[in-house]
Amino acid sequence: MMRKRALNRISRPVGFLGVLLGVSVFCVFQYCVALLRLTDQSSGMANKFSALARDKYMDFLILENLYVLLAYLILGVCFAFVLQPFACLLCAKYRFFQGWKRFLPGVIGAFLIHGYFTLRLVETRPYFLDDAKFGYWYYEILNVVPDVAKPVVFGLLFSVLPVAILGYVLVWHWRGWTGARRLIAGAAVLGLSGLIVWKAGLFGGTARGKEMADDGERMNVIVIGSDSLRGDKLGYSGYVPRRKDGLAAGGVSPVIDELAGRSIVLENCYTPIASTLESGTSMMASQYPHKHGFRHMYPNKERVLQTQAETEPIAGVLAQKGYDTAVFGDWCAGYFELMPLGFENVSVSSFDNFKIYMSQAVMMAHFVVPLYFDHPVGYAIFPQLGSFAQFVTPDVVTERVEKRLGNVSKKGKPFFWHVFYSCNHLPYRNPEPYSSMFTDPNYMGPNRNGVDFDIDSFIGGTDLENKWNVLPKKEIQQIRDLYDGCTRQFDDNVGKILAALEKNGLAENTIIVITADHGDNLYEEGVTLGHGLTFNGELHANHVPLVFHVPGMETRRVNEIVRTIDIAPTITKLLDVEQPASWQGRSVAGWIDGSEVPEDRAFYGETGFPFIQFRVNGVERPKLPPMDQMTEIVESFNYQFVLKEEFEGPLVAAKQRCLMTKDWKLICTPSADGGRHFDLFSYAGDGYEKVEPSAGNDAEFSSLRKALESWMDEGIETPAAGIFSGI
């Protein structure tokens, strides 16, 4: 027995605590660097909210920084566990690591592991690195490997190697443990495995409604959308990306293109407002913004409660008919926490509020959190990670949908679901392979993994138009290519949902709708980036895709204008459910089943919150302060950002409005002196061209202006046929 213990002492010259001491040096260094990073970020921001965080919420920031110490404690123990076998080897072989220097292998090993996992992050989730402000030397190391060899090399390096090392470490410790320690270790492994399975099971969302029950063979409906997905940037619309090699050879949307080929495609669908909360409410409640009351993205509590009381969203209508209703999404779908829109089951990230922003700033400054805790166990330890944009990824959303499809297929109850992704939203960050799928492989500029977005300028100033206008063509092309990768990521997730429908025997009884809340501007003529800010250009920010796949119906394409407020009435008509009288949209189900001839419809729209007031020639626009001065944080309303009451009227009065028919477009821009400036455009075959009102088109101009002002001032929509009826 004494000899065995002596052998153990010889074979293990460094104890666990000795290695842990060395790892602790690494953890203290990382913690201090994170605090300095957080301080630099805060002091470098000049907007009102950063000052508010420092002045009023310092206690909260301190507590968050103390809470994150748990991550360093867990990391230190895990690192020491992994490094002890190698520390013992070094100390046994090299006399340098004797005496007080025995803790050095723990220090060196911790930094090596950290560097390894950072390289792994570059390959798997590069969007995290931009937030950490890290340099590009990581990319240069990985680029040493030839492209043709990367799959094999990276597979061995980032998948096989860690498994092999972990296996060696476990065997090494197991051989040195006594029977009691082995029992404890086995119990720990079983407990951890159970925790992982349990937390993964929780990802299905929280049910707010009654249990599903058996039902008949009524059609299911699943509406799948991506925030900021443009109607003209999909393959079926004729779009071809710049790159066509490698993974890009399939185009930006091979799955959706195939689905569109056996569906009804409505090629000219527009949202009345290009801002998520407002447009989502318009689509689900079939009402214009002036009707449902959300005129911007920062409503107060009273407005939210009033809208909830006065609208009749389609999810609520179908729930009353026995449908299971659920919404799934990541951070862009967070508004459903604020405004559930009739859905009984909500599985989304929390809606934007100031405390979430502050907590995210802390967690992202401590880079060990996204690096080592982006998994189910990490979410159990740090639940707030589920509210952060970077952690609830599109893949997580899709997994939730797949799981619930498996459950609902066994129940037989019809369902109405909405799946809403953030894939195409600024700043266009996504993981590999999408991040580089369509971009120039030689590009190494500031927009490598996403738009180099200055949030301080966005919320604290209104001069971004000047900054974005000076981008060189190379940067613009990179941004467009990133957007294409975002679309492909969305397309792949759509493919997984379609496969899950097939797997569960639901494909032949499910209506599938592909759409978006709004589009985005991508440096077309007259515009830069963003949405809901202007009607300059070709209304790309309001143009969304609309594909209706109805099993058994013939494929067709419709060119006439439709609106997102027409989607809910169309679905209820297809399901033979009566639509509420409060809905303002009109069904196009007859266009889909071929029983009606499509007719021209008029599009009416308004801009959203004025983060930027884009210039309009010949108009001095009303002056509005930046976002951080127009809004406030209301603690009693879950720390939501809310527009100050004194800006409600001026904001609405400053909005641009638009009326568009198949032949004409009229844009109204309010001026600083209280007047209204109108720009007239006529359709020229491949777009709308600006024309001056003259004797030749005076009647059309007058009719359009009368209809637009009637909608603006009285909320009355004049149908397309009625606009020119007097001419």
Long-range contacts (C-beta under 8 A, 24 or more apart in sequence): 8-176, 10-92, 11-88, 11-92, 11-176, 12-84, 12-88, 12-176, 13-88, 13-91, 13-92, 13-102, 14-84, 14-87, 14-88, 14-91, 14-102, 14-105, 16-80, 16-81, 16-84, 18-87, 18-102, 18-103, 18-106, 19-80, 19-83, 19-84, 19-87, 19-103, 19-105, 19-106, 19-109, 20-76, 20-77, 20-80, 20-106, 21-103, 21-106, 22-80, 22-83, 22-87, 22-103, 22-104, 22-105, 22-106, 22-107, 22-108, 22-109, 22-110, 23-76, 23-79, 23-80, 23-83, 23-106, 23-107, 23-109, 23-110, 24-76, 24-106, 25-103, 25-106, 25-107, 25-110, 26-79, 26-106, 26-107, 26-110, 26-111, 26-114, 27-72, 27-75, 27-76, 27-110, 30-72, 30-114, 30-366, 30-367, 30-368, 31-69, 31-72, 31-366, 34-68, 34-365, 34-366, 34-367, 34-368, 35-65, 35-365, 37-132, 37-133, 37-365, 38-65, 38-361, 38-362, 38-365, 41-361, 41-365, 42-361, 44-456, 45-456, 45-460, 46-456, 46-460, 47-456, 47-459, 47-460, 47-626, 47-628, 48-460, 48-628, 48-629, 49-354, 49-357, 49-459, 49-628, 49-633, 50-456, 52-354, 52-633, 53-354, 53-358, 53-361, 57-354, 57-355, 57-358, 60-355, 60-358, 61-358, 61-362, 64-358, 64-359, 64-362, 64-363, 65-362, 65-366, 67-382, 68-362, 68-363, 68-366, 68-369, 68-382, 70-381, 71-366, 71-368, 71-369, 71-372, 71-373, 71-381, 71-382, 72-368, 74-381, 75-368, 75-372, 79-106, 79-109, 79-110, 79-113, 80-106, 81-169, 81-173, 82-109, 82-113, 82-165, 82-166, 82-169, 83-109, 83-110, 83-113, 84-169, 84-172, 84-173, 85-168, 85-169, 85-172, 85-173, 114-371, 117-371, 117-372, 118-371, 120-158, 121-370, 121-371, 123-154, 123-158, 123-432, 124-158, 124-431, 124-432, 125-370, 125-374, 125-390, 125-431, 126-431, 126-432, 126-435, 126-448, 126-449, 127-390, 127-429, 127-430, 127-431, 127-435, 127-449, 127-450, 128-367, 128-370, 128-371, 128-390, 129-449, 130-429, 130-449, 130-450, 131-364, 131-370, 131-390, 132-364, 132-367, 136-444, 136-448, 139-444, 139-448, 147-441, 192-377, 195-376, 195-377, 195-380, 196-375, 196-376, 196-377, 199-376, 199-377, 199-379, 199-380, 200-376, 203-347, 203-376, 203-396, 203-399, 203-400, 203-403, 204-347, 204-400, 204-403, 204-404, 204-407, 205-326, 205-328, 205-345, 205-346, 205-347, 205-400, 205-404, 206-345, 206-346, 206-347, 207-344, 207-345, 208-340, 208-344, 208-345, 208-346, 209-319, 209-324, 209-325, 209-344, 209-345, 210-344, 212-324, 212-407, 212-408, 212-411, 212-413, 213-322, 213-411, 213-413, 214-411, 214-412, 214-413, 215-322, 215-412, 215-413, 215-414, 216-414, 217-509, 218-323, 218-414, 218-575, 219-414, 219-509, 219-510, 219-511, 219-551, 219-574, 219-575, 220-414, 220-415, 220-416, 220-417, 220-506, 220-509, 220-510, 220-511, 221-318, 221-415, 221-416, 221-417, 221-510, 221-511, 221-513, 221-571, 221-575, 222-415, 222-416, 222-417, 222-418, 222-419, 222-497, 222-501, 222-510, 222-511, 222-512, 222-513, 223-417, 223-418, 223-419, 223-513, 223-515, 223-567, 223-571, 224-418, 224-419, 224-420, 224-421, 224-494, 224-497, 224-512, 224-513, 224-514, 224-515, 225-418, 225-419, 225-420, 225-421, 225-514, 225-515, 225-516, 225-517, 226-420, 226-421, 226-422, 226-423, 226-424, 226-486, 226-487, 226-490, 226-516, 227-276, 227-332, 227-420, 227-421, 227-422, 227-423, 227-424, 227-425, 227-516, 227-517, 227-518, 228-424, 228-425, 228-426, 228-516, 228-517, 228-518, 228-519, 228-520, 228-531, 229-423, 229-424, 229-487, 229-490, 229-516, 229-519, 229-544, 229-545, 230-424, 230-516, 230-519, 230-520, 230-522, 230-540, 230-543, 230-544, 230-545, 231-267, 231-268, 231-269, 231-516, 231-519, 231-543, 231-544, 231-545, 231-546, 232-540, 232-543, 233-483, 233-484, 233-487, 233-519, 234-260, 234-487, 234-545, 236-260, 236-261, 236-265, 236-547, 237-267, 237-545, 241-438, 241-481, 241-484, 242-438, 242-477, 242-480, 242-481, 242-484, 243-437, 243-438, 243-439, 243-481, 246-437, 247-433, 247-437, 248-437, 248-438, 248-484, 250-488, 252-438, 252-484, 252-487, 252-488, 252-491, 253-487, 253-488, 253-490, 253-491, 254-491, 255-491, 255-492, 255-494, 255-495, 255-498, 256-491, 256-494, 256-514, 256-545, 256-547, 259-494, 259-498, 259-512, 259-514, 259-547, 259-549, 260-514, 260-547, 261-555, 262-549, 262-555, 263-512, 263-547, 263-548, 263-549, 263-550, 263-555, 264-547, 264-548, 264-549, 264-550, 264-553, 264-555, 264-556, 264-557, 264-558, 264-591, 264-592, 265-546, 265-547, 265-556, 265-557, 265-558, 266-546, 266-547, 266-548, 266-558, 266-562, 266-588, 266-591, 267-546, 267-557, 267-558, 267-559, 268-543, 268-558, 268-559, 268-560, 268-561, 268-562, 269-515, 269-543, 269-544, 269-545, 269-546, 269-561, 269-562, 269-563, 269-564, 270-539, 270-542, 270-543, 270-544, 270-561, 270-562, 270-563, 270-564, 270-603, 270-605, 270-660, 271-516, 271-517, 271-518, 271-542, 271-544, 271-563, 271-564, 271-605, 272-542, 272-563, 272-564, 272-565, 272-603, 272-604, 272-605, 272-606, 273-518, 273-532, 273-542, 273-605, 273-606, 273-607, 273-608, 274-517, 274-518, 274-519, 274-531, 274-532, 274-533, 274-541, 274-542, 274-605, 274-607, 274-608, 275-518, 275-531, 275-532, 275-608, 275-609, 276-332, 276-335, 276-517, 276-518, 277-335, 277-338, 277-339, 278-608, 279-517, 279-518, 279-564, 280-335, 280-336, 280-339, 280-341, 280-420, 280-517, 281-307, 281-311, 281-313, 281-339, 281-341, 282-564, 282-565, 283-515, 283-517, 283-564, 283-565, 283-567, 283-568, 284-313, 284-314, 284-315, 284-341, 284-342, 284-418, 284-568, 285-311, 285-312, 285-313, 285-314, 285-341, 285-568, 285-582, 285-583, 286-314, 286-565, 286-566, 286-567, 286-568, 286-569, 286-579, 286-582, 286-583, 286-584, 286-585, 287-311, 287-565, 287-582, 287-583, 287-584, 287-585, 288-565, 288-584, 288-604, 288-715, 288-717, 289-606, 290-606, 290-715, 291-584, 291-715, 295-606, 295-648, 295-651, 295-652, 295-655, 296-608, 296-609, 296-643, 296-651, 297-608, 297-609, 298-609, 298-631, 298-640, 298-641, 298-642, 298-643, 299-642, 299-643, 300-634, 300-637, 300-642, 300-643, 300-645, 301-634, 301-636, 301-637, 301-640, 301-642, 304-338, 304-339, 307-339, 308-339, 308-340, 310-582, 311-341, 311-582, 312-342, 312-580, 312-582, 312-583, 313-341, 313-342, 313-343, 313-568, 314-342, 314-416, 314-568, 314-571, 314-572, 315-341, 315-342, 315-343, 315-344, 315-416, 315-418, 316-341, 316-342, 317-342, 317-572, 317-577, 317-579, 317-580, 318-416, 318-572, 318-575, 318-577, 319-344, 319-416, 321-575, 321-577, 322-413, 322-414, 323-413, 323-414, 323-415, 323-416, 324-408, 324-411, 324-413, 324-414, 324-415, 324-416, 324-417, 325-415, 325-416, 325-417, 326-404, 326-415, 326-417, 326-418, 327-417, 327-418, 327-419, 327-420, 328-397, 328-400, 328-401, 328-404, 328-417, 328-418, 328-419, 328-420, 329-397, 329-418, 329-419, 329-420, 329-421, 329-422, 330-389, 330-392, 330-393, 330-394, 330-396, 330-397, 330-421, 330-422, 331-387, 331-388, 331-389, 331-392, 331-422, 332-420, 332-421, 332-422, 332-425, 332-517, 333-420, 333-421, 333-422, 334-387, 338-640, 343-418, 347-400, 348-420, 349-386, 349-387, 349-388, 349-389, 349-392, 350-386, 350-387, 351-640, 352-640, 352-641, 353-633, 353-638, 353-639, 353-640, 353-641, 354-633, 354-639, 354-640, 354-641, 355-639, 356-384, 356-387, 356-388, 356-639, 359-384, 359-387, 359-388, 360-384, 360-387, 360-388, 360-389, 363-388, 364-388, 364-390, 389-422, 393-431, 394-421, 394-422, 394-423, 394-489, 394-490, 394-493, 395-493, 397-421, 397-493, 398-493, 398-496, 398-497, 401-497, 401-500, 402-496, 402-497, 402-500, 405-497, 405-500, 405-501, 405-504, 405-506, 406-500, 406-504, 408-504, 408-506, 409-504, 409-505, 409-506, 416-571, 419-497, 420-517, 421-490, 421-493, 423-486, 423-487, 423-489, 423-490, 423-493, 424-483, 424-486, 424-487, 424-490, 424-516, 424-520, 425-486, 426-451, 426-453, 426-520, 426-529, 426-530, 427-451, 427-452, 427-453, 428-479, 428-482, 428-483, 428-485, 428-486, 429-482, 430-482, 430-485, 430-486, 430-489, 431-489, 434-485, 434-486, 434-488, 434-489, 435-482, 435-485, 436-485, 437-484, 437-485, 437-488, 438-481, 438-482, 438-484, 438-485, 438-488, 439-478, 439-481, 439-482, 439-485, 440-477, 440-478, 440-481, 443-474, 443-478, 445-474, 445-475, 445-478, 446-475, 447-475, 447-478, 447-479, 447-482, 448-478, 449-482, 450-482, 451-479, 451-482, 451-529, 458-611, 458-627, 459-611, 459-626, 459-627, 459-628, 460-626, 460-627, 460-628, 461-626, 462-610, 462-611, 462-612, 462-613, 462-624, 462-625, 462-626, 464-528, 464-611, 464-612, 465-528, 465-612, 465-614, 465-615, 468-528, 468-529, 469-528, 471-523, 471-528, 476-522, 476-523, 479-522, 479-523, 479-529, 480-522, 480-523, 483-520, 483-522, 507-551, 508-551, 509-551, 510-551, 511-548, 511-549, 511-550, 511-551, 511-571, 511-574, 512-547, 512-548, 512-549, 513-546, 513-547, 513-548, 513-549, 513-567, 513-571, 514-545, 514-546, 514-547, 514-549, 515-544, 515-545, 515-546, 515-547, 515-564, 515-567, 516-544, 516-545, 517-544, 517-564, 518-542, 518-544, 519-543, 519-544, 527-614, 530-611, 530-612, 531-608, 532-607, 532-608, 532-609, 533-607, 533-608, 533-610, 533-611, 533-612, 533-613, 533-614, 534-607, 534-612, 534-614, 534-656, 535-605, 535-607, 535-656, 535-657, 535-658, 535-667, 536-614, 536-616, 538-687, 538-688, 539-605, 539-658, 539-660, 539-665, 542-603, 542-605, 542-658, 548-592, 550-574, 550-592, 550-593, 553-592, 553-593, 553-594, 554-594, 556-592, 556-594, 558-588, 558-591, 558-598, 559-598, 560-591, 560-598, 560-599, 560-600, 560-601, 560-662, 561-600, 561-601, 561-602, 561-603, 561-660, 561-661, 561-662, 561-720, 562-588, 562-601, 563-601, 563-603, 566-601, 584-717, 599-720, 599-721, 600-661, 600-662, 600-720, 600-721, 601-719, 601-720, 602-659, 602-660, 602-661, 602-707, 602-717, 602-718, 602-719, 602-720, 602-723, 603-658, 603-659, 603-660, 603-661, 604-657, 604-658, 604-659, 604-708, 604-711, 604-717, 605-657, 605-658, 605-660, 606-655, 606-656, 606-657, 606-658, 607-655, 607-656, 607-657, 609-643, 609-651, 610-651, 610-654, 610-655, 613-654, 616-656, 616-669, 616-677, 616-679, 618-677, 619-669, 619-671, 619-677, 620-671, 620-672, 620-673, 621-654, 621-669, 621-670, 621-671, 621-672, 622-650, 622-653, 622-654, 622-670, 622-671, 622-672, 623-672, 624-650, 624-651, 624-654, 657-708, 657-711, 657-712, 658-708, 659-704, 659-707, 659-708, 659-711, 659-723, 660-688, 661-704, 661-720, 661-723, 662-720, 664-700, 664-704, 666-701, 666-704, 666-705, 666-708, 668-708, 668-709, 668-712, 676-709, 678-705, 680-704, 699-724, 699-727, 700-724, 700-727, 703-727
